[in-house]
Amino acid sequence: MNTEFTTSAREHFIPNPHLSDEVNGSIIQSEIEGGVYVGDLPQGAELEVQTQNRSYRLVNQGNGNVLISGHPRFCPEPVLVHIDGSNWGGSMLKVSFIGRGMHLEFRHPEYSTVITSRIVEIRPVS
């Protein structure tokens, strides 16, 4: 696994007694699977995010904004969106995080909130 895209640079999650075992487990699993916080990327950094159905290219523009392309309807050409984070297929969001095994959620200027299929890989573009 590429350590550039793990959460090891941040404090590891400590299970919260006020959250269910399922929620605590999902948060811990996101640390195991790895990912990247958009705010930790330098401006101009490029990522390829491979989901079950598509391959997206993201270029960090700063402040949670990226140029994204790769979907024939939502972003056939690069469009500026805001990354909200990733979810586990429900309403709980890990804010500003792009995580393996999760669904990327972003705000599109025309289509409002877009949620991708499950992320299978995240790679830097050289």
Backbone as JSON, one array per atom type, in Angstrom:
{
  "sequence": "MNTEFTTSAREHFIPNPHLSDEVNGSIIQSEIEGGVYVGDLPQGAELEVQTQNRSYRLVNQGNGNVLISGHPRFCPEPVLVHIDGSNWGGSMLKVSFIGRGMHLEFRHPEYSTVITSRIVEIRPVS",
  "N": [[0.85, -1.17, 0.0], [0.54, 2.22, -0.75], [2.1, 4.43, 1.27], [1.75, 7.12, 1.2], [-0.91, 7.57, 0.99], [-2.24, 6.94, 3.38], [-3.75, 7.1, 6.62], [-1.91, 7.47, 8.59], [-0.45, 9.71, 9.39], [-2.07, 11.24, 10.93], [-3.83, 11.49, 14.07], [-4.8, 8.37, 15.39], [-8.02, 6.9, 15.35], [-9.96, 6.62, 18.26], [-12.18, 4.38, 19.6], [-15.49, 5.52, 20.21], [-17.57, 5.66, 22.99], [-20.15, 6.56, 22.68], [-20.95, 6.0, 20.17], [-22.21, 3.49, 17.93], [-21.13, 0.02, 17.79], [-20.92, -0.75, 15.14], [-20.58, 1.71, 13.75], [-18.2, 2.68, 14.97], [-16.55, 0.57, 14.15], [-16.59, 0.9, 11.34], [-15.27, 3.35, 11.04], [-12.73, 2.69, 12.03], [-12.07, 0.71, 10.16], [-11.81, 2.3, 7.88], [-9.4, 3.56, 8.4], [-7.68, 1.41, 8.29], [-7.99, 0.51, 5.61], [-7.11, 2.75, 4.25], [-6.49, 5.99, 2.78], [-6.9, 9.41, 1.77], [-6.79, 12.69, 3.06], [-8.22, 15.46, 1.63], [-7.4, 18.06, 2.24], [-4.79, 17.64, 3.02], [-3.34, 17.36, 0.75], [-1.04, 18.82, -1.55], [-1.62, 21.89, -3.34], [-2.57, 21.5, -6.69], [-1.87, 18.84, -6.8], [-2.39, 15.64, -8.24], [-4.74, 13.0, -8.52], [-5.68, 9.65, -9.25], [-8.69, 8.13, -8.96], [-10.05, 5.14, -8.6], [-13.1, 3.65, -8.98], [-15.66, 1.15, -8.44], [-17.06, 1.34, -10.82], [-16.01, 3.41, -12.44], [-13.2, 5.45, -13.52], [-11.76, 8.15, -12.08], [-10.25, 11.35, -12.44], [-8.63, 13.6, -10.38], [-7.75, 16.91, -9.57], [-6.23, 18.78, -7.24], [-7.43, 21.85, -6.05], [-7.32, 23.34, -3.83], [-8.67, 24.32, -0.59], [-10.62, 22.28, -0.31], [-11.64, 21.97, -2.82], [-11.71, 20.49, -6.06], [-10.71, 19.79, -9.43], [-12.53, 17.62, -11.32], [-12.81, 14.75, -13.38], [-14.11, 12.15, -15.54], [-16.56, 10.85, -15.5], [-19.18, 10.07, -17.71], [-21.57, 11.59, -17.69], [-21.69, 13.41, -15.44], [-19.14, 14.57, -15.29], [-17.6, 14.7, -17.87], [-15.67, 16.32, -18.94], [-13.12, 18.18, -17.18], [-14.46, 19.52, -14.19], [-15.12, 21.94, -11.7], [-15.51, 21.0, -8.42], [-16.66, 20.53, -5.01], [-15.19, 18.59, -2.56], [-16.94, 16.7, -0.36], [-16.48, 14.48, 1.21], [-16.15, 11.04, 2.17], [-18.38, 8.23, 2.28], [-19.97, 5.35, 3.8], [-21.88, 4.2, 2.26], [-24.16, 5.1, 3.31], [-25.65, 7.68, 5.31], [-23.66, 8.68, 6.95], [-20.74, 10.57, 7.04], [-17.3, 10.75, 6.36], [-15.55, 13.44, 6.68], [-14.0, 15.41, 4.17], [-12.37, 13.36, 3.3], [-11.0, 10.88, 1.19], [-11.54, 7.67, 0.71], [-10.46, 4.27, 0.48], [-12.66, 1.59, -0.23], [-14.86, 3.03, 0.36], [-17.47, 5.43, -0.53], [-17.09, 8.11, -2.66], [-18.11, 11.44, -2.11], [-19.29, 14.34, -3.53], [-19.9, 17.87, -4.18], [-21.51, 19.08, -6.88], [-21.66, 21.69, -9.33], [-23.91, 21.73, -11.01], [-25.39, 19.34, -10.64], [-25.85, 19.03, -7.92], [-25.39, 17.05, -5.07], [-23.19, 14.38, -5.65], [-22.61, 10.94, -5.57], [-20.27, 8.44, -5.69], [-19.67, 5.05, -6.93], [-18.26, 2.35, -4.96], [-14.97, 3.02, -3.84], [-12.07, 1.57, -5.1], [-9.34, 1.91, -5.47], [-6.74, 4.31, -4.99], [-4.57, 6.48, -6.49], [-1.55, 8.39, -6.92], [-1.02, 10.73, -9.57], [1.58, 10.98, -11.77]],
  "CA": [[0.0, 0.0, 0.0], [1.28, 3.46, -0.83], [1.93, 5.12, 2.55], [1.36, 8.5, 0.92], [-2.36, 7.64, 1.07], [-2.77, 6.34, 4.58], [-4.09, 8.09, 7.64], [-0.95, 7.33, 9.68], [0.08, 11.0, 9.82], [-3.04, 11.83, 11.86], [-4.14, 10.71, 15.26], [-5.68, 7.24, 15.1], [-9.33, 6.96, 15.97], [-10.22, 5.86, 19.47], [-13.62, 4.13, 19.61], [-16.28, 6.41, 21.02], [-18.63, 4.89, 23.64], [-21.46, 7.09, 22.3], [-21.25, 5.51, 18.83], [-22.45, 2.04, 17.88], [-19.98, -0.8, 17.39], [-20.86, -0.71, 13.68], [-20.0, 2.99, 13.35], [-16.8, 2.64, 15.39], [-15.86, -0.38, 13.27], [-16.43, 1.5, 10.01], [-14.22, 4.37, 11.11], [-11.45, 1.98, 12.16], [-11.81, 0.06, 8.87], [-11.33, 3.32, 6.93], [-7.98, 3.77, 8.68], [-6.96, 0.21, 7.81], [-8.03, 0.52, 4.15], [-6.3, 3.88, 3.8], [-7.09, 7.04, 1.99], [-6.22, 10.7, 1.84], [-7.56, 13.89, 3.35], [-8.01, 16.42, 0.54], [-6.66, 19.19, 2.78], [-3.37, 17.27, 3.18], [-2.71, 17.34, -0.57], [-0.6, 20.13, -2.04], [-2.4, 22.42, -4.46], [-2.09, 20.99, -7.96], [-1.67, 17.38, -6.74], [-3.35, 14.9, -9.06], [-5.05, 11.64, -8.1], [-6.61, 8.8, -9.98], [-9.55, 7.42, -8.01], [-10.72, 4.05, -9.32], [-14.24, 3.09, -8.27], [-16.13, -0.1, -9.06], [-17.61, 1.58, -12.15], [-15.35, 4.47, -13.21], [-11.9, 5.96, -13.12], [-11.82, 9.61, -12.01], [-9.01, 12.1, -12.26], [-8.87, 14.76, -9.53], [-6.64, 17.84, -9.44], [-6.53, 19.6, -6.07], [-7.43, 23.29, -6.26], [-7.26, 23.97, -2.52], [-9.91, 24.58, 0.16], [-11.59, 21.21, -0.53], [-12.11, 21.99, -4.21], [-10.91, 19.77, -7.04], [-11.22, 19.58, -10.78], [-12.76, 16.18, -11.45], [-13.3, 14.26, -14.68], [-14.14, 10.7, -15.62], [-17.92, 10.31, -15.61], [-19.73, 10.58, -18.97], [-22.67, 12.55, -17.5], [-21.41, 14.43, -14.43], [-17.86, 15.27, -15.5], [-16.82, 14.18, -19.01], [-14.54, 17.25, -18.97], [-12.89, 18.63, -15.8], [-15.41, 20.48, -13.61], [-14.75, 22.28, -10.34], [-16.46, 20.52, -7.42], [-16.17, 20.53, -3.63], [-15.2, 17.25, -1.96], [-17.53, 16.66, 0.98], [-15.8, 13.4, 1.92], [-16.54, 9.7, 1.75], [-19.33, 7.57, 3.16], [-19.98, 3.9, 3.74], [-23.11, 3.78, 1.59], [-25.29, 5.66, 4.07], [-25.61, 9.12, 5.51], [-22.52, 9.09, 7.75], [-19.69, 11.07, 6.16], [-15.97, 11.05, 6.87], [-15.41, 14.73, 6.02], [-12.78, 15.76, 3.42], [-11.57, 12.14, 3.18], [-11.22, 10.0, 0.04], [-11.09, 6.42, 1.31], [-10.69, 2.96, -0.15], [-13.79, 0.85, 0.33], [-15.92, 3.99, 0.66], [-18.07, 6.11, -1.68], [-16.75, 9.53, -2.71], [-19.26, 12.33, -2.18], [-18.87, 15.7, -3.86], [-20.94, 18.81, -4.59], [-21.37, 19.47, -8.29], [-22.4, 22.95, -9.54], [-25.17, 21.52, -11.73], [-26.12, 18.15, -10.2], [-25.87, 18.99, -6.45], [-24.52, 16.03, -4.48], [-22.93, 13.18, -6.44], [-21.97, 9.89, -4.78], [-19.73, 7.44, -6.6], [-19.64, 3.67, -6.47], [-17.21, 2.1, -3.98], [-13.58, 3.26, -4.27], [-11.21, 0.39, -4.98], [-7.93, 2.29, -5.47], [-6.39, 5.73, -5.07], [-3.16, 6.55, -6.92], [-1.08, 9.7, -7.39], [-0.7, 10.82, -10.99], [2.87, 11.69, -11.87]],
  "C": [[0.89, 1.23, 0.0], [1.05, 4.25, 0.45], [1.56, 6.58, 2.38], [-0.16, 8.67, 1.09], [-2.9, 6.85, 2.24], [-3.04, 7.44, 5.59], [-3.07, 8.09, 8.77], [-0.4, 8.65, 10.19], [-0.84, 11.68, 10.82], [-3.18, 10.94, 13.08], [-5.07, 9.56, 14.85], [-6.96, 7.37, 15.92], [-9.38, 6.09, 17.21], [-11.73, 5.64, 19.52], [-14.34, 5.0, 20.64], [-17.42, 5.62, 21.66], [-20.04, 5.37, 23.27], [-21.86, 6.68, 20.88], [-21.46, 4.01, 18.88], [-21.16, 1.31, 17.49], [-19.81, -0.77, 15.87], [-20.2, 0.57, 13.18], [-18.52, 3.04, 13.73], [-15.99, 1.72, 14.48], [-15.62, 0.18, 11.88], [-15.32, 2.54, 10.0], [-12.85, 3.72, 11.2], [-11.09, 1.31, 10.84], [-11.3, 1.06, 7.85], [-9.86, 3.64, 7.15], [-7.15, 2.6, 8.18], [-6.87, 0.22, 6.29], [-7.17, 1.63, 3.57], [-7.07, 4.84, 2.93], [-6.31, 8.31, 2.17], [-7.22, 11.78, 2.2], [-7.22, 14.92, 2.28], [-7.17, 17.6, 1.03], [-5.18, 18.91, 3.0], [-2.62, 17.27, 1.86], [-2.21, 18.74, -0.94], [-1.49, 20.59, -3.2], [-1.75, 21.95, -5.76], [-1.84, 19.48, -7.97], [-2.78, 16.7, -7.52], [-3.5, 13.48, -8.55], [-5.87, 10.94, -9.16], [-7.38, 8.02, -8.93], [-10.35, 6.41, -8.82], [-11.87, 3.55, -8.45], [-14.64, 1.78, -8.94], [-16.57, 0.13, -10.5], [-16.85, 2.55, -13.02], [-13.94, 4.72, -12.7], [-11.96, 7.48, -13.21], [-10.42, 10.18, -11.89], [-9.36, 13.35, -11.47], [-7.61, 15.6, -9.49], [-7.01, 18.8, -8.31], [-6.38, 21.08, -6.38], [-7.36, 24.07, -4.94], [-8.64, 24.18, -1.91], [-11.0, 23.53, -0.08], [-12.14, 21.13, -1.93], [-11.15, 21.22, -5.11], [-11.54, 19.91, -8.42], [-11.36, 18.07, -10.94], [-13.26, 15.87, -12.85], [-13.33, 12.74, -14.62], [-15.51, 10.08, -15.7], [-18.57, 10.91, -16.85], [-20.86, 11.6, -18.81], [-22.25, 13.71, -16.6], [-20.13, 15.22, -14.7], [-17.06, 14.65, -16.64], [-15.57, 15.03, -19.25], [-14.33, 17.73, -17.54], [-13.89, 19.71, -15.38], [-14.98, 20.71, -12.16], [-15.86, 21.85, -9.39], [-15.83, 20.67, -6.04], [-16.29, 19.11, -3.1], [-15.79, 17.35, -0.56], [-16.82, 15.61, 1.82], [-16.2, 12.06, 1.33], [-17.5, 9.11, 2.76], [-19.26, 6.07, 2.95], [-21.23, 3.37, 3.06], [-24.35, 4.25, 2.33], [-25.09, 7.15, 4.25], [-24.41, 9.59, 6.33], [-21.33, 9.4, 6.85], [-18.38, 11.24, 6.92], [-15.51, 12.26, 6.06], [-14.02, 14.91, 5.42], [-11.86, 14.57, 3.18], [-11.97, 11.39, 1.91], [-10.67, 8.66, 0.47], [-11.42, 5.19, 0.51], [-11.84, 2.26, 0.56], [-14.99, 1.73, 0.65], [-16.46, 4.58, -0.64], [-17.71, 7.59, -1.61], [-18.02, 10.36, -2.87], [-18.75, 13.74, -2.47], [-20.07, 16.54, -4.32], [-20.62, 19.36, -5.97], [-22.19, 20.74, -8.53], [-23.74, 22.78, -10.25], [-26.02, 20.41, -11.14], [-26.23, 18.01, -8.68], [-24.91, 17.92, -5.95], [-24.42, 14.81, -5.39], [-22.19, 12.2, -5.54], [-21.54, 8.8, -5.75], [-19.99, 6.02, -6.09], [-18.42, 3.51, -5.56], [-15.82, 2.31, -4.58], [-12.76, 2.0, -4.05], [-9.72, 0.74, -4.95], [-7.79, 3.8, -5.6], [-4.9, 5.79, -5.4], [-2.79, 7.99, -7.26], [-0.81, 9.63, -8.88], [0.6, 11.6, -11.1], [2.94, 12.58, -13.06]]
}
